[in-house]
C-alpha cells in the first residue's frame, strides 16, 4: 500500500502512541484523542510503557544470549529512545537493524534520528506495509542476509490488521521467508483482563476506547485474545515463560515484586 501524505487534522496511532510515551512528535489532534482514550482506558499509558520495556528486554535477550545480529522491526512507529538499534548495537555493535513503517511522518523522523553508532552495524528504514509481505521482504532483503537468522519484531502492529486480511497468514509468510534459527518477537493489545464471566459482559474499557478512537477518525485497532495471538507462533518454539501479559515476560527484578498484568500479551519464539 502506498503511503499517504501527512494529515495533521486526522489522529494517527503512531503519533498518539508517541504522546502516551511522553514524546513531542505529535499534533494537537493526536493529543486530544490520546487524552480522550486515556480518560476511558487509563491503562493504555501503562501498556505503552510496558510494550517499550518489553522491546528492550527482548532485544537484549536475543543479542546477548542468542547472538542475533539482524533485526527486522516492522511497524516501528515514531522513534522513541531506547530504539531497537540502540539496544542491539549497545550489546553487539555489528548488529544490522531494518525498520519498517508506512507513515510519512515516521519516515521523516526515522531518516533523521535512526542512525547507527560508531560500530560496524547499520540502521536502515524502509517504507513498506506489513499487509504486503512480499514487497516488504524484497526491500528488507537488500539490507539483511535472509540466509542467516533474523529477529522479526512485530510490536503492536498486527492489531492494526483486520481479520479479513488474515493476520496469522501474513505472519506465517514473513516467518517462512526467514532462515532456521530466526526469531519472532510479538506483542499486541488484548481485551480479556477487564471481562467478567457471564453471558453478556459489559463493554470493557478498551472496547470503549477503540470505539472512541474510530469515531475520531483514527485507524481501527483489533484487540484479540491470547489464544488468537498463539496462532502467530504455530510451528515455532516459544521460550519461557510463553505468551504472557507483556510486563510478565522475563521482567527485570524490582524491590516491590512482579509488575501487575496489563491487557497486552507478548511472546518470543525460535524458528527451528
N, C-alpha and C positions, 0 to 999 in steps of 0.2 A: 504494500500500500504506500502511496506517495505521501510524504509529509505535508502538513498543512502550514499555511502562514500563521505567524504568531497572532493570536486574537486576545487582546488584553481585556475584553469585555465578557469573556466566557471562562468560567473556572476550569482549571486543568489539574489533574491529580498530582502530577509531579510537583507543581508549584504549591498546591495545598499541603502535600507531604512535607515540602521544604519549610513551610510555615509552621507545621506541627513540631518540626525538629528545631525550631528557633532560627531558621535561616532568613536571609533577606532577599532571596531571588524569587519574589512573588509579587503579585499585583493586588490592589485593593479588593477586587472581586474574589481572589483566592483567599485572602484573609477573612473576608466577610463570610464566605461559605464555610471555610475551615472552622471559624468560631461557632457558626450555627451548628455544624455537625458535632463539634466537641461539646456543645451545650446539651445535646440529646444523647451523646455517646461519649462521656468523658474519658473512657478507657482508650480511645483512639490515640491520644498523645502517648500513653504508655506503650501501646502496640508499636507506634513508630519508633520509639527509643529502643524497645527490646528487639525489634527487627534489625536495627542498625548494629546493636551489640552482638546479635547472632551472626551477622555478616562477619564481624571481626573475629569471633571465636572460630567460625567455620574455616575462614581463610587461614588463620594461624594453624589450625589442626591439620589442614591439607599441606601447607607449605612446610611446617616443621616436622610433623610426624610421618608424612607420606611422600615427601619430596616432590609435590606437584609444582610445576614451573610454568604452566599455561592455564589461564583463567579466561573464560568467556562469560561475561557478566551481561545478561540480557534484561532489558528494561531497567537500566541503571538509574534513571531519574536524574534530577539535578545533583551536581557534585556536592556532597556533604561529608566533610572530613570526620573520621578517617575513611577514605575510599578504599576500594579493593586493591588498587595498585600500591597505595601507601602501605597497607598492611603486608601484602605479599612481598613487596620489594624491600621492606624493612627486615624481613626474615630471610629472604632469598633475592639479592639484588639483581639476579639474572632472570627474574620472572617476566613473562610476557602477559600483558593484560589487554584484552579487547573488550571495550564497552559497546553495547548495542542499545539504541533507542530510536524512536521515530518522531520525536518532538523537536521542532526547530529551535526552541529556546534552550533545550538541553544541549543541542549541537553547538550553539554559540558558546555556552559556558564550558562545555567539555573541551573544546579546542583550546580554550584559554587556560583552563585550570588543570586538566588531567594530563600532566606531564611527568615523565619518569625522573627518578633521582639519578645520582652520579654513577650507578652501576651499569651493567650491560643489558639490563632489562629494557623493555619497550612498553609504551602505553599508546593505544590506538582507539579511536572512536569510529564506529560505522553506523550509517543511517539505514536501519532495516526494521522490519516488523516481525515479531515472533509468529504471526499468523501466515507468514510466507517463509517457512523454514528453509526451503531450497535456496532462495536468494540470500538469506541470512548466512547460510553455511558457505555459499560461494564467496561472499565477501570476507567472512571470517577466515576462510582458508588461505587468503592472500597474506595473512599476518600470523596464523597459527599453523603448526605442523600437525595436521589432523591424524597422522600416522602414529603420533605419540599421545600419551594421556593428557586430557584436558578436563578442568573442573568447569562444568556447565552450571552457572548460577542463575536461578530463577526466583528472585526475591520479590514477592508481592506482585508479580506480573501476570500469572495465569488467572488470577481473579478478575482480570480485565478482559478475558477471552470468554465469549458467550458459549453456552452449551452447544449451540448448533455448529460451532466451529470445531468441536470435538477436541478440547484441550489435551486429554490423555494421548490421543494420536499425534498431536503436534509435538509433545514432549518425547514420545517414543521415537519419532522421526529424527529429532535432534540427537537423542542419545545413540540411536543406531548408527549414526554417521561418525561417532567418536570411537577411538581405539579402545581395546580392552585395557583396563586399568584406569579408565576415566571415572569421573565422579559427577553425581548430580547433587546439587545443593538447592533445596527448595523450601520456601517459606510463603505462606499465604494466610489471609484472614479467614476465619471460620465464623459460624453463628450457632454455637452449641452451648457455650457455658452459661448463657443467660436464660436458656429454656428450662422450663419445669415439666416433669412428666404429666401427661394428661391428654385428653382427646383433642383439645383446641387451645394450645398455649397462646398467651398474649404475644403480640408483636414484640420482638426483642429490641433493645436499644440500637443494636447495629442495623437491624432491618429498617427501623425508623430513620436512622441516619442515612442509609442508602437511598431511601425514598426522597428525603430532603435533597440529597446530593444530585439525584437525577432531575428533580423538579427545578433545580437551579441551573440546569443546562450542562452539567458535567457528565462524563462518560460513566456508564453504569459499572458498578463493581459487583461481582458474583461471589458472595461468601458461601463457602461449601463446608462439608463435614470432614473430619479427619479420615473417615472411611473413604471418601471420594479422593482425598489427597493421596491415599495409599496407592491408588491406581497409577499415579505418576511414577511409582517406584517398582512397578511389576518387572520381574526379571533381573532386578538389581539386588545387591546385598546391603541392607541397611546396617549402619553401625549403631552401637548402643548410644543413647537409650531408645532408638527407633524414632517414630513420629510422635512428638510430644509438643505440649504448649511451648511456644518459642523460647521464653526465658528459662525453661527447664532443660533445654538441650545443652548438656555439658556446662552448667553455669559456673561462673567464677565464684570462688569462696568469698563469703561475706561474714561479718560479725553477727548478723541477725538471721542467719539461716537462708533457706532457699527463697527466691522470689516467688510471688504468687502467680498462678497461671493467668494468662490473658487469652482473649478469643482470637488467637492466631497460632498455627501449628507449623512445625518445621521438621526436616529430616535431612540426613546426608547418607548417600549410598554409593557403593562401588559397582562399576560395570565389570563383571567377571571377564 
